[in-house]
Amino acid sequence: MRVTRRAALAAGLATFAVPAAADGIRDAAPPATDVAAWRAYEARLRARMADAGGGRFDQTAARAAFDLGNAARRAAGAPPLEWHEDLAQAARAHAGDLARRGYVEHLSPEGFDPSHRFWLLARRTIGSPSENIGYHSGAPVGADHFLRTWRRSPGHWANLLRASHSHGGYAFVRGPRQAVAVGLYCRPLAELDEPLPFQATGPDIARALRNLPAELRPRLAVPQGSRLGRVEGAPPVMQITALRRVDVGRADVIGGPIFLAAPGPAAG
């Protein structure tokens, strides 16, 4: 298992907890012109949701982590989270990828971060997630082990208790001598009436934009954390985004589904 975060390397422990995704994720995703990279990563994520990276998903432990996290939030005066299956799917995909490829990072080797995973897999939700991950090597452990580890990390614990989060999802992968835990947290801004296909035509995109409240100022952009690259015409990899007002004259850009621009059906 390759652990790349300096804090994990310095710990010298059997369990590593990587700092929350909100701290230091850099813009490193492939450019919006690299369709092959985005298509391959989406396929990889769906494959890992199916095979757990060669391990097995422990849904009981994932739900236990969720319940323990909510207990900690209540004790801290933060509202409990609602389980969000799209967040859980993205967590499962990354946990499986960590187990399969033997690394412990929020950023994939290709440069994709937690938000990209969520935006590639959650085909209806507008929202920007943050992530906690942990890795344990040795005797089997349960969800409480990772919650105790995260409690000892100020970044993880602040992420888990953040009052602005309203939804969460967890994954837990067990291997022969390892366990990987991933938690994703988010406050969804809006939801499309129907899932946007990963390979979306003009009519698909138009329906998705019409379904969003006008006050959110929905728009199309290249994926956040990605650069445009050299392209003639519309970029082939796009994302639906919306604005969330945070103060007078200030708004956050919140991401939604990432998709590949596909030609519409031929007239006939």
SEBAMI-327716 format. One line per 3 residues: number of its first residue (from 1); their letters; for each residue x, y, z of C-alpha. Coordinates in steps of 0.02 Angstrom, whole numbers, plus 50000, padded with zeros to 5 digits. Layout:
NUM	a	X Y Z  ... $
end
This chain:
1	mrv	50000 50000 50000  50077 50165 49945  50036 50306 50068 $
4	trr	50080 50474 49992  50022 50602 50120  50164 50663 50231 $
7	aal	50055 50654 50386  50019 50472 50354  50201 50430 50326 $
10	aag	50250 50520 50485  50121 50430 50590  50214 50265 50596 $
13	lat	50050 50177 50639  49951 50033 50568  49805 50150 50531 $
16	fav	49825 50301 50419  49699 50443 50407  49724 50559 50260 $
19	paa	49679 50744 50287  49508 50801 50230  49487 50832 50045 $
22	adg	49448 51015 50069  49627 51043 50127  49746 51058 49982 $
25	ird	49665 50970 49835  49746 51048 49683  49677 51077 49509 $
28	aap	49758 50931 49421  49620 50842 49324  49648 50801 49140 $
31	pat	49595 50938 49019  49417 50946 48954  49482 50891 48783 $
34	dva	49546 50724 48848  49388 50623 48825  49481 50458 48841 $
37	awr	49543 50501 49017  49371 50553 49081  49285 50404 49000 $
40	aye	49414 50282 49069  49401 50350 49247  49211 50343 49245 $
43	arl	49222 50162 49187  49352 50124 49321  49240 50195 49458 $
46	rar	49092 50090 49403  49201 49935 49395  49263 49964 49573 $
49	mad	49084 49983 49635  49054 49809 49564  49211 49718 49625 $
52	agg	49270 49817 49779  49445 49818 49707  49465 49634 49746 $
55	grf	49403 49651 49926  49225 49652 49988  49108 49792 50038 $
58	dqt	49052 49787 50219  48886 49881 50216  48856 49848 50400 $
61	aar	49019 49935 50445  48979 50078 50325  48811 50109 50409 $
64	aaf	48892 50093 50580  49017 50229 50532  48873 50339 50476 $
67	dlg	48780 50313 50639  48936 50345 50743  48970 50504 50644 $
70	naa	48793 50565 50676  48811 50527 50862  48969 50634 50864 $
73	rra	48880 50773 50771  48736 50773 50895  48858 50780 51040 $
76	aga	48943 50930 50958  48777 51019 50925  48780 50990 50736 $
79	ppl	48625 50925 50647  48631 50740 50597  48662 50695 50417 $
82	ewh	48541 50605 50301  48609 50454 50209  48636 50496 50025 $
85	edl	48655 50347 49910  48748 50445 49774  48878 50497 49904 $
88	aqa	48891 50317 49962  48917 50256 49783  49059 50379 49755 $
91	ara	49134 50326 49922  49123 50142 49872  49204 50176 49703 $
94	hag	49352 50265 49782  49372 50138 49922  49377 50000 49792 $
97	dla	49504 50097 49689  49615 50125 49841  49609 49939 49878 $
100	rrg	49642 49888 49698  49784 50007 49658  49864 50015 49830 $
103	yve	49870 50201 49867  49795 50311 50004  49751 50481 49931 $
106	hls	49604 50592 49890  49681 50630 49721  49685 50483 49600 $
109	peg	49845 50449 49502  49760 50529 49352  49721 50689 49449 $
112	fdp	49537 50664 49490  49476 50725 49660  49325 50680 49770 $
115	shr	49212 50804 49683  49251 50731 49512  49205 50557 49573 $
118	fwl	49040 50621 49640  49002 50722 49484  49042 50575 49370 $
121	lar	48931 50453 49465  48790 50559 49536  48691 50597 49380 $
124	rti	48556 50706 49462  48636 50800 49607  48709 50975 49609 $
127	gsp	48828 50982 49757  49012 50990 49805  49069 50854 49927 $
130	sen	49215 50837 50046  49296 50674 50095  49379 50580 50238 $
133	igy	49478 50423 50204  49572 50300 50314  49674 50143 50289 $
136	hsg	49714 50005 50412  49835 49860 50393  49832 49715 50514 $
139	apv	49700 49629 50618  49518 49663 50569  49443 49824 50637 $
142	gad	49269 49900 50640  49196 50070 50601  49231 50132 50777 $
145	hfl	49417 50113 50745  49412 50237 50600  49301 50359 50695 $
148	rtw	49428 50361 50837  49569 50388 50712  49477 50533 50630 $
151	rrs	49440 50608 50800  49627 50622 50831  49647 50721 50668 $
154	pgh	49582 50901 50680  49553 50911 50493  49453 50751 50484 $
157	wan	49352 50790 50638  49308 50966 50579  49255 50892 50413 $
160	llr	49144 50762 50496  49062 50889 50613  49041 51032 50489 $
163	ash	48869 51105 50518  48849 51154 50335  48844 50970 50284 $
166	shg	48670 50896 50273  48700 50726 50190  48830 50590 50198 $
169	gya	48878 50419 50135  49011 50293 50187  49101 50144 50113 $
172	fvr	49203 50010 50200  49310 49886 50102  49389 49735 50184 $
175	gpr	49535 49642 50109  49637 49494 50173  49747 49605 50284 $
178	qav	49679 49780 50259  49527 49891 50278  49485 50052 50188 $
181	avg	49354 50176 50248  49288 50324 50148  49162 50454 50206 $
184	lyc	49085 50585 50091  48988 50738 50153  48890 50868 50059 $
187	rpl	48745 50992 50060  48656 50960 49894  48603 51121 49812 $
190	ael	48475 51051 49690  48422 50892 49601  48380 50864 49419 $
193	dep	48210 50789 49379  48295 50647 49286  48473 50580 49278 $
196	lpf	48584 50663 49149  48664 50530 49038  48853 50522 49047 $
199	qat	48853 50541 48858  48724 50679 48842  48644 50752 48687 $
202	gpd	48584 50930 48665  48404 50890 48715  48466 50799 48872 $
205	iar	48566 50952 48923  48426 51074 48884  48304 50975 48993 $
208	alr	48430 50971 49136  48457 51159 49130  48270 51194 49121 $
211	nlp	48240 51087 49275  48353 51194 49385  48283 51350 49471 $
214	ael	48327 51508 49374  48391 51593 49532  48533 51466 49538 $
217	rpr	48593 51534 49370  48629 51361 49296  48763 51357 49163 $
220	lav	48882 51245 49069  49069 51249 49100  49223 51140 49086 $
223	pqg	49238 51028 49240  49301 51116 49396  49483 51075 49427 $
226	srl	49512 51046 49242  49585 51159 49111  49508 51185 48941 $
229	grv	49649 51123 48830  49657 51160 48645  49490 51132 48561 $
232	ega	49391 51195 48413  49207 51219 48449  49124 51162 48611 $
235	ppv	49232 51064 48734  49190 50879 48729  49191 50860 48921 $
238	mqi	49072 50978 49010  48986 51004 49177  48824 51079 49238 $
241	tal	48857 51208 49373  48751 51325 49479  48778 51471 49596 $
244	rrv	48744 51470 49783  48734 51641 49863  48841 51652 50020 $
247	dvg	48837 51839 50053  48793 52004 49971  48885 52006 49806 $
250	rad	48965 51835 49838  48917 51663 49774  48998 51492 49766 $
253	vig	49003 51394 49604  48932 51222 49642  48963 51078 49525 $
256	gpi	48842 50951 49455  48852 50804 49335  49002 50795 49218 $
259	fla	48958 50730 49046  49026 50697 48873  48945 50804 48738 $
262	apg	48867 50684 48614  48785 50722 48446  48596 50720 48447 $
265	paa	48494 50594 48347  48495 50619 48161  48339 50695 48086 $
268	g	48241 50579 47975 $
end
